[in-house]
């Protein structure tokens, strides 16, 4: 898996024509846990689409880095 950083070109795995440039990668706390302890933070990515110019916010596992 490739590391996604701001400035990289990515596309959404369920709408592959929706690609764009990453503007931000950030983490959010998870408010769930189990008996062994809390879960780790979820990483999210924001990118500006080339299709319509809107900024989209997805979980980082739902986007793929374009070569």
N, C-alpha and C positions, 0 to 999 in steps of 0.2 A: 504494500500500500504506500502511495506517495504522500508526503507531507504537503498539506495545503496551507499556503501563506497568503497574506494580502498582496495583490498584484497578479496572482496566478489566474489563468483562465480555467473555468470549471463548467460543467454542465450537470443538470439534474437527471438522475437515472431513470425517472419515470416520464420525463418529457425532454428527450435528448436534444431537441432543437432549441431549447431554452438554455443558452449558454451565456456566460458573461465573465466579468473581471471581479475578483474577490475584493470587497472593500473592508471587511472586518471578520476576524475569527475570534470567538469569545466562548467562555464557559459559564454555565448556569448551575446553581446548586440544585440537587435533587432532594425532594422532601419525602423520600421513601427510604425504607431500610428493611433489614431482616434480622434474625437472631444473631447473626455473625457480625453485624455492624452496619454502618451506613453505606450506601452506594456511592460510587465516584461521580464527579460532576459530568454533566452532559455538554459536549462541545457543539457549537452552532456556527454557521457561516452565513454571512450576508454578501450577496453579489448583485451587481447591476447588470440586468439582462440586455443583450443585444437586440432582442425581438421588439420590446416595447419601452425600454429605458427605465423600467421600474426596478426598485430594489427588493429582492426576495431574501427571505430568511428561512434556512433549512437546517436540519440536523446534519452534522458533518458526514455521517454515513450514507446520506441520501444524495451526495454530490460526488462527482468523479473529476479528477484533474485531467485537463486536456493536454496533450503533448504539445 
